[in-house]
Amino acid sequence: MLYETLIKPLAFSMDAETAHNAAFSILKAVRCVPGAKPFLSALYSFQHPALESNLLSLKFQNPVGLAAGFDKNAELLDLFASFGFGFLEVGTITAKAQPGNPAPRIFRLKKDQALINRLGFNNLGADAIKNKLETARLSLVPVGINIGKSKVTELEKSGEDYIFSFERLYPFASYFTINVSSPNTPGLRDLQHQLSPLLSALKKRNLELAGSSRVKPIFVKVAPDLELADLDRICENCIENGVAGIIATNTTLSRDGLKETLNQSGGLSGKPLAEKSTVILRHLYKTAGKKLVLIGVGGIFSAEDAYRKIKAGASLVQVYTGWIYRGPSLTKEINKGLVTLLARDGFKNIQEAVGTEN
């Protein structure tokens, strides 16, 4: 309750990005306190055999992950693992360092429990983050690395850009996410319609870098604004090029059904995205659910929200905006709630529930 009564009102009195940066400063200080991580883990973690999964040779203690965009520069991996997440995703990271778009660039829609962001892949760049990860305190859960195209790189050379980041960050990733769906980098979403060359190049480099080891699983993150025929084509491209799965979805450009009018460009996340992203997820599962692992993200604020994504076809889920609005206890609430929902429906393990509403 401390979050709802004190921390959230204070944070929401600030500009959204200012609040985010302040939170990171506090968390960095907290990390240095002896015993902080075990304390946080005891407070926010919840474990149960029904939540455990083995997917793509990775062990997940629970299906709830922190979505990309929160820890863009992989600064607090060890600490975020203490908040009860089953996995973490960092980034989006680009080959070249870039400041992103001018501020202000994150906006709250409190009545809708939503955010609009047009950050534009602000990050330190692949080389700097590689150097950071070489000396970082390691996470105890799987870590995905989300990579995108540098703004200054021409679309025709985007493959080289992705490969650069892929190579630099390869040793540190449990899996990679190829971000071709952010609305905040000009032309980026066009890559969703010409994916095969990029995925083919990544597959080749993945095999070379893996050597005698297992290749790193690769996911593609898609937009919620695609036509179903485009999604089908993406599924075909992914399967043909050995992609492990799809993350559905990124933020939306739609403003349909909002209670609050805010004339700001950028991608919308949060509650208004929940149904739209689930529809996409359901279609992807029907199309390729036996061949691709799906991760559901968009509008998850409760165990019921997460369970709907799972029954629609998600093996794993991710939170971002919900975590900001509901606070750090959300992860534990979702995991505890999922155990209750699984027992109610007669499932012994979370993976038994995947896709059951299709």
Secondary structure, 3 states (H helix, E strand, C coil): CHHHHHHHHHHHCCCHHHHHHHHHHHHHHHHCCCCHHHHHHHHHCCCCHHHCEEECCEEECCCEEECCCCCCCCCCHHHHHHHCCCEEEEEEECCCCECCCCCCCEEEEHHHCEEEECCCCCECCHHHHHHHHHCCCCCCCCEEEEECCCCCCCHHHHHHHHHHHHHHHHHHCCEEEEECCCCCCCCHHHHHHCCHHHHHHHHHHHHHHHCCCCCCCEEEEECCCCCHHHHHHHHHHHHHCCCCEEEECCCECCCCCCCCCCCCCCEEEEHHHHHHHHHHHHHHHHHHCCCCEEEEECCCCCHHHHHHHHHHCCCEEEECHHHHHHCCCHHHHHHHHHHHHHHHCCCCCHHHHCCCCC
